[in-house]
Amino acid sequence: MDPSVDFVPILGLDMSFKILLSLGDPCDIARASCVSRSWHGFVVSNGLSKQLCLGMFPQLSGVDHVTESCSFKTEAETGSSNTKEWDVLEREHRVYGFLSHCCRSIVDRECISDAISASSTDNFPEEGINNTLEMRDRVGRIASYWSSEGQKKPAVPETLIYKLVGDLCVITEIDIQPFQAYFQTGLPIYSAKSVRFRMGYPKASVDLDSVDQSCHDSTNDKFVWTYTSPEFPMAQENCLQKFKFPKPVLCIGGFLLVELLGRVQRQEMDGLFYICVSHVRVLGRPLSPTFGVDIIEPSGKFVLKALSYTKESLPESSPRRISSLELQRRVRNLEHILNMLRGNVRDVEDIWDEGQDDSDEEFA
C-alpha cells in the first residue's frame, strides 16, 4: 500500500480500530495519533489509549472519570470543535497513554510501606506482623517471625494486611517465607497449605489508626477488595517462595490482604496447628506521585488523577544501578511520549526499539 494513502477511510472504522488496537504498545498508539490530524482524531475519538489500558488492567473499569492537575492547549484542540466531550476524550488520551507507558517503563521495587494487622497473633508484640518486614528470620539471637494463634482444626485460615507505598501500584509478584522453628525438636516449618491475595482500599468509615495490629475481625467489613488472585499452593519449605501473577495487577487503593489457607504443622507441646511467616515481600511499580486516586463513596467508582507529566515526578525505580546511557534513553523516551500525547509531534521517530525493558513481555 502506498504509505501516503490513509487506510482508515479505505478499510472502514471497525477494521482500522482493530488494526491500531492490535499494536498493543502505548508508544505505538501515541505515534499513530501524531501521523496526521485525521489519525489523531481517530485515535482520540475511539479511546484507543483507554482501551489499551483496560486490556492491561481490567481493574480500571471502575474509573468514573479522569482528571489532570494541569491544562493543555494542543495543536489538535486548536483545529477541533472545543466541546466538553472532545476535551474529555483528549484528557483520557493523555492520562491513559501516560499511565500505560509508566507501567511498562518503571522497573520493579519493594512496594510494602507498613504492616497493618493480622487476624490473630500468638504472642504480641514478640511474634507480631511487623516482624514479617524483616528479611532475616532472626535478628541477633532473637527469632523474627509472625505466629498465628493455635487451632485444633487445620482448615482455619489466617490473614495479614499490608499498606503499600502508594494508592496506585502495579504488582507483579508476592514472596512469602514460612518460618522454621529452629529452636524446636525436629525443626518444624509452620507453612500454610496455600495462599491467596486480595487488593483494594479501606471503607470511608474505617479508622486505620484504631485497628488492633494483633488481631482483626472480618476484613470485608472494613475493606473493599477490587482484585482477588488465584489460589497458589505453598510448599512446606524454609525458603522465600515466589508467587507471580499471571498478569501484572493494578492495586487500586494501596492495601494488600494475604490469605493463608490451611495449616500443615502441629506444634508438639500443645497439639495445636499454627501458621508462622518470617518474611513477606511485594514487588511492583508504584505510580505515586505521578498518579493518584479518589474513591467515590458509596458507588465504589474512583477518579483517576494525573498529578504531573514531568519526568521529575516519575516514581523512584529499583535501587539497582542503571547506566547513564540507559537513564538518558528513558528520559528521552518520556519526553517524546509526552509530546506525542499532547499532539505536538509530526515527525514521528522510533523511540522504543533499543533496550526495551524485559518487563514489557509481562503485558503481552
Summary of the structure (lengths in Angstrom):
residues: 364
radius of gyration: 23.9
end to end distance: 27.8
largest distance: 80.8
contacts: 1131
relative contact order: 0.19
helix: 30%
strand: 30%
